[in-house]
């Protein structure tokens, strides 16, 4: 770092861009004072011999010029097919895939980042573009620091901080590529972010429904802060997420929000701080909260804010990617379970049930023969046993995957579930109000949502009977144009909040609710029964409901 200058920083940005996007070649073009052509062209991936063969470096014609005229990100599957393509000079390596991202300093064009030849893919991805746009922000910060700090020592210090931010961000991007455990990624983000701006503490709060969860922290923090839940409404974090702007804890209103509705309620003290929103692809995932600058603080500087905001881009990308991967894993696991249930239902129906039915017919015929009375009695008993077995198998098939759910919809499937469960002695009241089941909408709920509703009710009733010894339960499902509400109440034993509920299936219920963007509440206490309630955004399939199909058929007759 002793000889650090702007060129070294820009070269490191190029190296990082090339690594994160798996591009074979990378370049950075710097505009002249009139912003009309390239004054400098820094390249990575082309050796000296090839440079000598190519000759003069590009000045900004063709596709490179298109970014000068319109400084917006440009991603091409085949650069040669772009209408502004100018071709390559003799000796130039072949290039097809292309990604260009402008660098703006104080809102003015400074130059462009160029990446070509994506390894192992037909084109650069949207994630590649996001990563390079993030690195362009760092280039902007580095150039701005170099311009504003004339003192050599101060300039070097600021450039060192920019490089530290770049290295921390690149490390997070690498971690996302090889690690999808959200907790691991969040711990890395918290530690790197705190070190970056010399904060006494740094916390990550993530949005969870209408609340915030303190998902990770680093530095001086009270015990039991991580994992705590806070209300989103009226909090400084909520203000940062709504406004999409960094909030300062030195401001009186923000301080009151912090103390009354935020981390202050958990014993976190702050004299100064920054609350930076985590935004990725238009979605706000939460905030970074930096507490008290250790050197020259407690307030953070404008440069601290810019660095943390740039860092927050990569942190949000890491969180968004990890959550997407986690959600997809849950979805695949549930889909696999549903597929397995369908397979068992098909096999039991096609093989076991038909074989047992044939056996019953054979034995019944034998019972009508002229054999002795004892044989007739044995045959009769066997028939009764087979009848019970067949009935049990039919129930098993319905539990694995009720035909009514696919053919008639959620209301019919729940009616069958309630009827079968009631045989165990529990009285169950069912109240279903769905627009598609009562003629107010031509579309059923989406298949994933119908399956989730059925499985949640099934699990809740099983818990009420098996664990709660409930005598009565009430199931209610209601839907309007935007929301589906589900509740299952029972008068069973209940359980202590925070008690070990392994075997109750609550984790699977929570996963189903989370995958569909819903919210789950379980309220229970010993001797007071259990209330399970869930709400979901209404998802509908583009086909007529079974009720409407039957109505149309009856009218046609």
C-alpha positions as CSV (number, residue, x, y, z in Angstrom):
1,X,0.0,0.0,0.0
2,X,3.0,2.3,0.4
3,X,3.0,3.1,-3.4
4,X,-0.8,3.0,-3.8
5,X,-2.2,5.3,-6.5
6,X,-5.4,5.6,-8.5
7,X,-4.2,3.3,-11.3
8,X,-3.5,0.5,-8.9
9,X,-7.0,0.8,-7.5
10,X,-8.6,0.8,-11.0
11,X,-6.5,-2.3,-11.9
12,X,-7.8,-4.1,-8.8
13,X,-11.3,-3.2,-9.7
14,X,-10.7,-4.7,-13.2
15,X,-9.3,-7.8,-11.7
16,X,-12.3,-8.2,-9.4
17,X,-14.7,-7.6,-12.3
18,X,-13.0,-10.2,-14.3
19,X,-13.0,-12.7,-11.5
20,X,-16.6,-12.2,-10.4
21,X,-18.0,-12.4,-13.9
22,X,-15.6,-15.1,-15.2
23,X,-14.7,-12.9,-18.1
24,X,-11.6,-13.7,-20.1
25,X,-10.9,-10.1,-20.9
26,X,-11.5,-6.8,-19.0
27,X,-10.8,-3.2,-19.7
28,X,-11.4,0.3,-18.3
29,X,-11.6,3.2,-20.7
30,X,-11.1,6.7,-19.3
31,X,-12.8,9.6,-21.2
32,X,-11.0,12.8,-22.3
33,X,-12.0,16.2,-20.9
34,X,-14.6,16.8,-23.5
35,X,-16.2,13.4,-22.8
36,X,-16.2,12.5,-26.5
37,X,-13.6,9.7,-26.7
38,X,-11.3,7.6,-24.7
39,X,-8.1,9.2,-23.4
40,X,-6.8,6.0,-21.7
41,X,-7.5,2.3,-22.0
42,X,-6.4,-0.1,-19.2
43,X,-6.7,-3.8,-20.1
44,X,-6.5,-7.1,-18.2
45,X,-6.2,-10.5,-20.0
46,X,-4.2,-9.5,-23.1
47,X,-0.5,-10.1,-23.0
48,X,2.2,-7.6,-24.2
49,X,2.8,-9.5,-27.5
50,X,-0.9,-9.3,-28.4
51,X,-0.9,-5.6,-27.5
52,X,2.0,-5.0,-29.8
53,X,0.2,-6.8,-32.7
54,X,-3.0,-4.9,-32.2
55,X,-1.2,-1.6,-32.2
56,X,-3.0,1.6,-31.1
57,X,-5.5,1.2,-28.3
58,X,-9.2,2.0,-29.1
59,X,-10.4,5.6,-28.8
60,X,-14.2,4.9,-28.5
61,X,-15.6,4.0,-31.9
62,X,-18.2,1.3,-32.5
63,X,-19.9,-0.4,-29.5
64,X,-17.4,1.4,-27.1
65,X,-18.7,4.6,-28.5
66,X,-22.3,3.6,-27.9
67,X,-21.5,3.7,-24.1
68,X,-19.9,7.1,-24.4
69,X,-23.0,8.5,-26.2
70,X,-25.4,6.8,-23.8
71,X,-23.8,6.0,-20.5
72,X,-26.0,3.0,-19.6
73,X,-25.1,-0.6,-18.9
74,X,-25.1,-2.7,-22.1
75,X,-25.1,-6.5,-22.2
76,X,-24.8,-8.3,-25.5
77,X,-24.9,-12.0,-26.5
78,X,-22.9,-11.2,-29.7
79,X,-21.1,-7.9,-29.9
80,X,-20.6,-8.3,-33.6
81,X,-24.3,-8.1,-34.2
82,X,-24.8,-4.7,-32.5
83,X,-25.6,-2.0,-35.1
84,X,-22.7,0.1,-33.9
85,X,-20.2,-2.8,-34.2
86,X,-17.0,-1.5,-35.7
87,X,-15.1,-4.7,-36.0
88,X,-11.7,-5.7,-34.5
89,X,-8.2,-4.8,-35.8
90,X,-5.9,-7.4,-37.2
91,X,-4.4,-9.6,-34.5
92,X,-7.2,-8.8,-32.0
93,X,-8.5,-11.9,-30.0
94,X,-12.0,-13.0,-31.1
95,X,-14.7,-11.6,-28.8
96,X,-18.4,-12.3,-28.7
97,X,-20.1,-11.9,-25.4
98,X,-20.0,-8.3,-24.0
99,X,-20.8,-6.4,-20.9
100,X,-20.2,-2.6,-20.6
101,X,-21.0,-0.5,-17.5
102,X,-20.4,3.3,-17.2
103,X,-18.5,4.9,-14.3
104,X,-20.0,8.2,-13.1
105,X,-18.2,10.5,-10.8
106,X,-20.3,13.2,-9.1
107,X,-23.0,12.4,-11.8
108,X,-20.7,13.0,-14.7
109,X,-19.2,10.3,-17.0
110,X,-15.7,9.3,-16.2
111,X,-15.2,6.2,-18.3
112,X,-16.5,2.7,-18.8
113,X,-15.8,-0.9,-17.6
114,X,-15.8,-3.5,-20.4
115,X,-16.0,-7.3,-20.0
116,X,-15.9,-9.8,-22.8
117,X,-15.9,-13.6,-23.3
118,X,-17.9,-15.0,-20.4
119,X,-16.5,-18.4,-19.5
120,X,-18.8,-21.4,-19.9
121,X,-21.9,-19.4,-20.8
122,X,-23.6,-17.9,-23.9
123,X,-23.8,-14.5,-22.4
124,X,-23.3,-12.5,-19.2
125,X,-26.0,-12.7,-16.6
126,X,-28.1,-10.2,-14.8
127,X,-26.1,-11.0,-11.7
128,X,-22.9,-10.3,-13.6
129,X,-24.2,-6.9,-14.5
130,X,-25.2,-6.2,-10.9
131,X,-21.7,-7.1,-9.7
132,X,-20.0,-4.9,-12.3
133,X,-22.3,-2.0,-11.5
134,X,-21.3,-2.4,-7.9
135,X,-17.6,-2.3,-8.8
136,X,-18.3,0.8,-11.0
137,X,-19.5,2.5,-7.8
138,X,-16.1,1.7,-6.2
139,X,-14.3,3.1,-9.1
140,X,-16.4,6.3,-8.8
141,X,-15.5,6.6,-5.1
142,X,-11.8,6.0,-5.8
143,X,-11.7,8.7,-8.5
144,X,-13.6,11.1,-6.4
145,X,-11.2,10.7,-3.5
146,X,-8.2,11.1,-5.8
147,X,-9.6,14.4,-7.0
148,X,-10.6,15.8,-3.7
149,X,-7.6,15.0,-1.6
150,X,-4.6,16.9,-2.8
151,X,-2.4,16.0,0.2
152,X,-0.5,12.9,-0.7
153,X,-0.9,11.2,2.6
154,X,-4.6,11.9,2.9
155,X,-5.2,10.8,-0.7
156,X,-3.3,7.5,0.0
157,X,-5.3,6.9,3.1
158,X,-8.6,7.4,1.4
159,X,-7.6,5.2,-1.5
160,X,-6.6,2.5,0.9
161,X,-10.0,2.6,2.5
162,X,-11.6,2.3,-1.0
163,X,-9.4,-0.7,-1.7
164,X,-10.4,-2.2,1.7
165,X,-14.0,-1.8,0.8
166,X,-13.4,-3.4,-2.6
167,X,-11.6,-6.3,-1.1
168,X,-14.3,-6.9,1.5
169,X,-17.0,-6.7,-1.1
170,X,-15.2,-9.1,-3.4
171,X,-14.7,-11.5,-0.5
172,X,-18.5,-11.4,0.1
173,X,-19.2,-12.0,-3.6
174,X,-16.8,-15.0,-3.6
175,X,-18.6,-16.3,-0.5
176,X,-22.0,-16.1,-2.2
177,X,-20.6,-18.2,-5.0
178,X,-19.5,-21.0,-2.7
179,X,-21.7,-20.6,0.4
180,X,-25.5,-20.4,0.6
181,X,-25.8,-20.6,4.4
182,X,-27.4,-17.2,5.2
183,X,-26.1,-17.2,8.7
184,X,-22.5,-17.7,7.6
185,X,-22.8,-14.9,5.0
186,X,-24.4,-12.5,7.4
187,X,-21.6,-13.0,10.0
188,X,-19.0,-12.2,7.3
189,X,-20.9,-9.1,6.2
190,X,-21.2,-7.8,9.8
191,X,-17.5,-8.3,10.6
192,X,-16.2,-6.8,7.3
193,X,-18.7,-3.9,7.5
194,X,-17.7,-3.0,11.0
195,X,-13.9,-3.1,10.2
196,X,-14.5,-1.1,7.1
197,X,-15.7,2.1,8.8
198,X,-14.1,1.5,12.3
199,X,-17.5,1.1,14.0
200,X,-17.9,0.1,17.6
201,X,-20.6,-2.3,16.4
202,X,-22.5,-3.2,13.3
203,X,-25.8,-5.1,13.1
204,X,-27.9,-6.5,10.3
205,X,-31.7,-6.3,10.6
206,X,-33.7,-8.3,8.1
207,X,-37.4,-7.8,7.2
208,X,-39.6,-10.8,8.3
209,X,-43.3,-10.1,7.6
210,X,-44.2,-6.9,9.5
211,X,-41.2,-7.2,11.8
212,X,-37.4,-7.0,11.8
213,X,-35.1,-9.7,13.0
214,X,-31.6,-8.9,14.2
215,X,-30.0,-11.5,12.0
216,X,-26.3,-10.8,12.8
217,X,-24.0,-8.5,14.7
218,X,-20.3,-7.7,15.3
219,X,-18.5,-5.7,18.0
220,X,-19.7,-4.5,21.4
221,X,-23.3,-5.7,21.8
222,X,-25.5,-6.8,24.7
223,X,-26.2,-10.5,25.0
224,X,-29.2,-12.0,23.3
225,X,-29.5,-9.1,20.8
226,X,-29.0,-11.4,17.7
227,X,-32.2,-13.3,17.0
228,X,-34.4,-10.7,18.7
229,X,-37.5,-9.4,16.9
230,X,-38.5,-5.7,16.6
231,X,-41.5,-4.0,15.1
232,X,-40.9,-2.5,11.7
233,X,-43.5,0.3,12.1
234,X,-42.2,3.6,13.5
235,X,-38.6,2.4,13.6
236,X,-35.6,4.2,12.1
237,X,-34.9,1.0,10.1
238,X,-38.4,1.2,8.7
239,X,-37.8,4.8,7.7
240,X,-34.6,3.9,5.9
241,X,-36.4,1.1,4.0
242,X,-39.4,3.2,3.1
243,X,-37.3,6.2,1.9
244,X,-34.5,4.1,0.4
245,X,-32.1,6.5,2.1
246,X,-29.5,6.3,4.8
247,X,-30.7,7.6,8.2
248,X,-28.4,9.3,10.8
249,X,-28.9,8.5,14.4
250,X,-27.7,12.0,15.4
251,X,-31.0,13.4,14.1
252,X,-33.5,13.9,17.0
253,X,-36.4,12.0,15.4
254,X,-34.3,9.1,14.4
255,X,-32.7,8.9,17.8
256,X,-36.2,8.7,19.4
257,X,-37.2,6.0,16.9
258,X,-34.0,4.1,17.7
259,X,-34.5,4.3,21.5
260,X,-38.3,3.7,21.6
261,X,-38.9,1.2,18.7
262,X,-35.6,-0.1,17.7
263,X,-32.3,-1.5,19.0
264,X,-32.4,0.9,21.9
265,X,-35.1,-1.3,23.5
266,X,-32.7,-4.2,23.5
267,X,-30.0,-2.3,25.4
268,X,-28.0,-1.1,22.4
269,X,-26.6,2.4,23.2
270,X,-25.5,4.7,20.4
271,X,-24.2,8.3,20.3
272,X,-23.8,8.3,16.5
273,X,-24.7,5.9,13.8
274,X,-25.8,5.1,10.2
275,X,-28.8,3.0,9.2
276,X,-28.3,2.0,5.5
277,X,-31.0,0.1,3.5
278,X,-30.2,-3.2,1.9
279,X,-31.6,-3.1,-1.6
280,X,-31.1,-5.6,-4.4
281,X,-33.0,-5.8,-7.7
282,X,-35.7,-3.4,-6.4
283,X,-36.3,-5.4,-3.2
284,X,-35.4,-4.0,0.3
285,X,-34.3,-6.8,2.5
286,X,-33.4,-4.9,5.7
287,X,-30.7,-2.5,6.9
288,X,-27.1,-2.3,8.1
289,X,-26.9,-0.4,11.4
290,X,-23.4,1.0,12.2
291,X,-22.9,2.3,15.8
292,X,-20.4,4.9,16.9
293,X,-17.2,5.6,15.0
294,X,-14.2,4.5,17.1
295,X,-11.7,7.0,15.6
296,X,-12.8,10.6,15.5
297,X,-16.4,9.7,16.3
298,X,-18.9,9.0,17.4
299,X,-20.5,10.5,14.3
300,X,-19.5,8.9,11.0
301,X,-18.2,11.0,8.1
302,X,-19.7,11.5,4.6
303,X,-17.0,9.2,3.2
304,X,-17.9,6.6,5.8
305,X,-21.5,6.8,4.6
306,X,-20.5,6.5,0.9
307,X,-18.3,3.5,1.6
308,X,-21.0,1.7,3.7
309,X,-23.6,2.4,1.1
310,X,-21.4,0.9,-1.6
311,X,-20.7,-2.0,0.7
312,X,-24.4,-2.4,1.3
313,X,-25.0,-3.1,-2.4
314,X,-22.9,-6.3,-2.2
315,X,-24.4,-7.2,1.2
316,X,-27.9,-6.9,-0.2
317,X,-26.9,-9.0,-3.2
318,X,-25.5,-11.7,-0.8
319,X,-28.7,-11.7,1.3
320,X,-31.0,-11.8,-1.7
321,X,-29.0,-14.6,-3.4
322,X,-28.8,-16.7,-0.2
323,X,-32.5,-16.3,0.5
324,X,-33.4,-17.2,-3.0
325,X,-31.3,-20.3,-2.9
326,X,-32.7,-21.2,0.5
327,X,-36.3,-20.7,-0.7
328,X,-35.6,-22.8,-3.8
329,X,-34.2,-25.6,-1.7
330,X,-37.3,-25.6,0.5
331,X,-39.5,-25.6,-2.6
332,X,-37.7,-28.5,-4.1
333,X,-37.9,-30.5,-0.8
334,X,-41.6,-29.9,-0.6
335,X,-42.1,-30.7,-4.2
336,X,-40.2,-33.9,-3.8
337,X,-42.3,-34.8,-0.8
338,X,-45.5,-34.1,-2.8
339,X,-44.1,-36.2,-5.7
340,X,-43.4,-39.1,-3.4
341,X,-46.9,-39.0,-2.0
342,X,-48.4,-39.0,-5.5
343,X,-46.2,-42.0,-6.4
344,X,-47.3,-44.0,-3.4
345,X,-50.9,-43.2,-4.0
346,X,-50.6,-44.4,-7.6
347,X,-48.7,-47.6,-6.7
348,X,-51.1,-48.4,-3.8
349,X,-54.1,-47.9,-6.0
350,X,-52.8,-49.7,-9.1
351,X,-51.2,-52.7,-7.3
352,X,-52.2,-53.3,-3.7
353,X,-55.8,-52.2,-3.8
354,X,-56.6,-54.0,-7.0
355,X,-55.0,-57.2,-5.8
356,X,-56.9,-57.1,-2.5
357,X,-60.1,-56.5,-4.3
358,X,-59.6,-59.4,-6.6
359,X,-58.8,-61.6,-3.5
360,X,-62.1,-60.5,-1.9
361,X,-64.0,-61.5,-5.0
362,X,-62.4,-64.9,-5.1
363,X,-63.0,-65.6,-1.5
364,X,-66.6,-64.4,-1.8
365,X,-67.1,-66.9,-4.6
366,X,-65.6,-69.7,-2.6
367,X,-68.0,-68.9,0.3
368,X,-70.9,-69.5,-2.0
369,X,-69.7,-73.0,-2.9
370,X,-70.9,-76.3,-1.4
371,X,-68.0,-76.4,1.1
372,X,-68.5,-77.3,4.7
373,X,-69.9,-74.7,7.1
374,X,-66.6,-74.1,8.8
375,X,-65.0,-72.9,5.6
376,X,-67.9,-70.6,5.0
377,X,-67.3,-69.0,8.4
378,X,-63.6,-68.6,7.7
379,X,-64.3,-67.1,4.4
380,X,-66.7,-64.6,6.0
381,X,-64.2,-63.5,8.5
382,X,-61.5,-63.1,5.8
383,X,-63.9,-61.0,3.8
384,X,-64.5,-58.7,6.8
385,X,-60.8,-58.4,7.4
386,X,-60.2,-57.6,3.7
387,X,-63.0,-55.0,3.8
388,X,-61.2,-53.3,6.7
389,X,-57.9,-53.4,4.9
390,X,-59.3,-52.0,1.8
391,X,-61.0,-49.2,3.7
392,X,-57.7,-48.4,5.5
393,X,-55.8,-48.3,2.2
394,X,-58.3,-45.9,0.7
395,X,-57.9,-43.7,3.7
396,X,-54.1,-43.9,3.3
397,X,-54.3,-42.9,-0.3
398,X,-56.5,-39.9,0.5
399,X,-54.1,-38.8,3.2
400,X,-51.1,-39.1,0.8
401,X,-52.8,-37.1,-1.9
402,X,-56.6,-36.7,-1.9
403,X,-58.0,-36.9,-5.4
404,X,-60.6,-34.3,-4.4
405,X,-57.8,-31.7,-4.1
406,X,-56.8,-32.0,-7.7
407,X,-60.2,-32.7,-9.2
408,X,-62.7,-30.7,-7.0
409,X,-60.6,-28.1,-5.2
410,X,-59.6,-27.2,-1.6
411,X,-63.1,-27.1,-0.1
412,X,-64.0,-30.6,-1.1
413,X,-60.6,-31.9,-0.1
414,X,-60.9,-30.3,3.4
415,X,-64.4,-31.7,3.8
416,X,-63.0,-35.2,3.1
417,X,-60.1,-34.6,5.6
418,X,-62.5,-33.4,8.3
419,X,-64.8,-36.4,7.8
420,X,-61.9,-38.9,8.1
421,X,-60.3,-37.2,11.0
422,X,-63.7,-37.0,12.9
423,X,-63.8,-40.8,13.0
424,X,-61.3,-40.6,15.8
425,X,-63.8,-38.9,18.0
426,X,-62.9,-35.3,17.7
427,X,-65.7,-32.9,16.7
428,X,-64.5,-30.6,13.9
429,X,-66.4,-27.6,12.5
430,X,-65.4,-26.5,9.0
431,X,-66.1,-23.1,7.5
432,X,-64.8,-22.3,4.0
433,X,-65.5,-19.1,2.2
434,X,-63.6,-19.0,-1.1
435,X,-64.6,-16.8,-4.0
436,X,-64.0,-19.6,-6.6
437,X,-66.1,-22.1,-4.6
438,X,-69.1,-19.7,-4.4
439,X,-69.3,-18.3,-7.9
440,X,-67.6,-15.0,-7.3
441,X,-64.5,-15.8,-9.2
442,X,-63.9,-18.1,-12.3
443,X,-60.4,-19.1,-11.0
444,X,-59.4,-21.5,-8.3
445,X,-56.5,-20.9,-5.9
446,X,-53.1,-21.8,-7.3
447,X,-52.0,-25.5,-6.9
448,X,-49.2,-24.7,-4.5
449,X,-51.5,-22.6,-2.3
450,X,-54.2,-25.2,-2.3
451,X,-51.7,-27.9,-1.3
452,X,-50.2,-25.7,1.4
453,X,-53.7,-25.0,2.9
454,X,-54.6,-28.7,2.9
455,X,-51.3,-29.9,4.4
456,X,-51.3,-27.2,7.1
457,X,-54.9,-28.1,8.2
458,X,-54.0,-31.8,8.1
459,X,-50.9,-31.2,10.3
460,X,-52.8,-29.0,12.7
461,X,-55.6,-31.5,13.1
462,X,-53.2,-34.3,13.6
463,X,-51.4,-32.3,16.3
464,X,-54.7,-31.5,18.0
465,X,-55.7,-35.1,18.2
466,X,-52.3,-36.7,18.8
467,X,-50.6,-34.2,21.0
468,X,-53.4,-32.1,22.4
469,X,-56.1,-34.7,23.0
470,X,-58.5,-32.1,21.8
471,X,-62.3,-32.9,21.8
472,X,-63.2,-30.1,19.4
473,X,-61.6,-28.1,16.6
474,X,-62.7,-25.3,14.3
475,X,-61.2,-24.8,10.8
476,X,-61.8,-21.6,8.9
477,X,-60.6,-20.7,5.5
478,X,-61.5,-17.4,3.9
479,X,-60.4,-15.6,0.7
480,X,-61.0,-12.3,-1.0
481,X,-59.4,-10.9,-4.1
482,X,-56.0,-10.4,-2.5
483,X,-55.6,-12.5,0.7
484,X,-56.3,-16.0,1.9
485,X,-56.8,-16.4,5.7
486,X,-56.6,-19.8,7.5
487,X,-57.1,-20.6,11.1
488,X,-57.3,-23.8,13.1
489,X,-58.4,-23.7,16.8
490,X,-58.7,-26.6,19.2
491,X,-59.5,-27.0,22.9
492,X,-56.7,-29.4,23.6
493,X,-53.8,-29.4,26.1
494,X,-51.8,-26.7,24.4
495,X,-48.1,-26.2,25.0
496,X,-45.6,-23.8,26.5
497,X,-44.3,-21.1,24.2
498,X,-40.7,-21.9,23.4
499,X,-41.1,-25.5,24.4
500,X,-39.6,-28.3,22.2
501,X,-42.3,-28.9,19.6
502,X,-40.3,-31.4,17.5
503,X,-42.7,-33.9,16.0
504,X,-45.5,-31.3,15.8
505,X,-44.7,-30.5,12.2
506,X,-44.5,-26.7,12.9
507,X,-41.2,-26.4,11.0
508,X,-42.8,-27.8,7.9
509,X,-45.8,-25.5,8.3
510,X,-43.5,-22.5,8.7
511,X,-41.6,-23.5,5.5
512,X,-44.8,-23.8,3.5
513,X,-46.0,-20.4,4.7
514,X,-42.6,-18.7,4.0
515,X,-42.4,-20.1,0.5
516,X,-45.7,-18.6,-0.4
517,X,-44.9,-15.2,1.1
518,X,-47.3,-15.6,3.9
519,X,-47.3,-15.0,7.7
520,X,-47.8,-17.6,10.4
521,X,-48.9,-17.2,14.1
522,X,-49.1,-20.0,16.6
523,X,-50.7,-19.0,20.0
524,X,-50.8,-21.7,22.7
525,X,-50.4,-22.2,26.4
526,X,-50.8,-25.2,28.7
527,X,-54.5,-26.0,29.2
528,X,-55.7,-23.3,26.9
529,X,-55.7,-25.1,23.5
530,X,-53.9,-23.9,20.4
531,X,-54.7,-21.3,17.7
532,X,-52.8,-21.6,14.4
533,X,-53.4,-18.8,11.9
534,X,-51.8,-18.0,8.6
535,X,-52.4,-15.5,5.9
536,X,-51.2,-15.7,2.2
537,X,-51.3,-13.5,-0.8
538,X,-54.0,-14.9,-3.1
539,X,-52.5,-16.9,-6.0
540,X,-54.9,-18.2,-8.6
541,X,-54.6,-20.6,-11.5
542,X,-55.8,-19.7,-14.9
543,X,-58.6,-22.3,-15.3
544,X,-62.2,-22.5,-14.3
545,X,-63.0,-23.8,-10.9
546,X,-64.6,-27.3,-10.6
547,X,-67.8,-25.6,-9.3
548,X,-68.1,-23.5,-12.4
549,X,-67.4,-26.4,-14.7
550,X,-70.2,-28.4,-13.1
551,X,-72.6,-25.4,-13.4
552,X,-71.8,-25.0,-17.1
553,X,-72.3,-28.8,-17.7
554,X,-75.7,-28.8,-15.9
555,X,-76.9,-25.8,-17.9
556,X,-75.8,-27.4,-21.2
557,X,-78.0,-30.4,-20.4
